[in-house]
Amino acid sequence: MNFLNEVASRFPAAISLAAGRPFDEFYAVTDVERYLACYVDYLRVQGMSEAEVRQAILQYGRTNGQLGMMIARMLEVDEDISVPEESIMVTSGCQEAMIIALRGLCAEPEDVVLAAEPCYVGFTGAARVLGVSVIPVPESAQGLSPETVARVAREVRASGRRPRALYVVSNFANPSGVSLSAGARRGLIEVAADQDLLILEDDPYGLFGSDDEHAPTLKSLDTDHRVLYLGSFAKSVFPGARVGFLVADQAVVSATGHRTLLAEELSTVKSMISVNTSPIAQAVIGGVLVSCGYSLRTANQEKISFYQRNMAALLAALARNFRDPAITWNSPSGGFFAVLNVPVRADEKLLELSARDYGVLWTPMSFFYQDGGGSHAIRLSCSALPAGQIDEGVRRVAALIAARS
Ligand SMILES: Cc1ncc(COP(=O)(O)O)c(C=O)c1O
């Protein structure tokens, strides 16, 4: 990923089908002030004095944050997930939620996590920093199969290690764009119970699909408290807030012997990483949640349509520009990413050439595999560009591939 950033900085004029960030023009700096004021008003209406408001926004705060109730309402309204507010920890982005979950769950040397592969590099990178081994579970074009998860979990256990959890992006995964089928969702919940695994469900893109195809999150199917849900406001609000959350409603017995929820127990980890998530950033997100009646799905209608149009533009451009049946791609119905399979090695050398001679950037899929894999595939992102540029970007990728095949 550093290489990608470095190439992007050397060829700033290249069209980037690599950047997976949300579209800049949805944001205005004045939103920050407006939402902050909205949250402050809300606190006053709740009966807080000016001194209490000042303390809530500007002082050190509760480790697990102050938005638990609001996030619980949002999850109920948008995702049909019912969890107590005490099970929610507000984090500094979803990235911190991953680190806290990994640290909390994998305490012993034999503890490992399984992860659908290709895998988001933020997760594998976090595990590397913590010294936790990630065991890949290959994802097919249809998504992750519960049977494969069960097989890998058994193999890991037979080798003397303890599989603690499975990491999976349930909707429009980064990088593959693939979503779990309805059957696989139910199957994974069963496998988690059979194999005594937890599931780390990461879902930053679930909002960006069509309403008719909206599949239930694993967490909403989780009657047995097997799923930890990792949330992010980076795409549904804005990444600069750096606010995400962790839902961990598993009952545990604390070190001092009292019954509590895993989110509360994990606060000891969070307190040593970031003390608490910036209350100013929480206040901005709180203001967004209050002003949309706790439905980010409703608040994001314009963004949802934009990203859907962009994905349609990407898929249409692929169909127009690639006529050779040997070149294939998947067709996600939402999200930010699709994968193009090409008959040439899509490595760093080709990316450099692509940026220099063809003015287009993309991401080698090999970046998302631990030991080989993805050598002839590229990730195309459609989130950060207007549709017209997506079209031109794909035309340039096609020219590159035609010249190299
Ligand atoms: C699958 C996935 N999880 C988590 C994140 C990071 O979320 P945050 O910005 O809230 O840390 C991303 C960002 O691209 C992502 O693609």
PDBQT file of the ligand as one rigid body, heavy atoms in Angstrom, charges set to zero:
ROOT
HETATM    1  C1  LIG A 501     -13.256  -3.376   5.156  1.00  0.00    +0.000 C 
HETATM    2  C2  LIG A 501     -12.840  -2.132   5.869  1.00  0.00    +0.000 A 
HETATM    3  N1  LIG A 501     -12.857  -2.100   7.201  1.00  0.00    +0.000 NA
HETATM    4  C3  LIG A 501     -12.482  -0.996   7.875  1.00  0.00    +0.000 A 
HETATM    5  C4  LIG A 501     -12.065   0.135   7.219  1.00  0.00    +0.000 A 
HETATM    6  C5  LIG A 501     -11.551   1.314   8.023  1.00  0.00    +0.000 C 
HETATM    7  O1  LIG A 501     -12.539   2.023   8.634  1.00  0.00    +0.000 OA
HETATM    8  P1  LIG A 501     -12.159   3.318   9.504  1.00  0.00    +0.000 P 
HETATM    9  O2  LIG A 501     -11.814   4.400   8.526  1.00  0.00    +0.000 OA
HETATM   10  O3  LIG A 501     -13.421   3.588  10.265  1.00  0.00    +0.000 OA
HETATM   11  O4  LIG A 501     -11.007   2.986  10.387  1.00  0.00    +0.000 OA
HETATM   12  C6  LIG A 501     -12.041   0.151   5.839  1.00  0.00    +0.000 A 
HETATM   13  C7  LIG A 501     -11.574   1.364   5.138  1.00  0.00    +0.000 C 
HETATM   14  O5  LIG A 501     -11.322   1.411   3.976  1.00  0.00    +0.000 OA
HETATM   15  C8  LIG A 501     -12.436  -1.012   5.138  1.00  0.00    +0.000 A 
HETATM   16  O6  LIG A 501     -12.420  -1.072   3.805  1.00  0.00    +0.000 OA
ENDROOT
TORSDOF 0
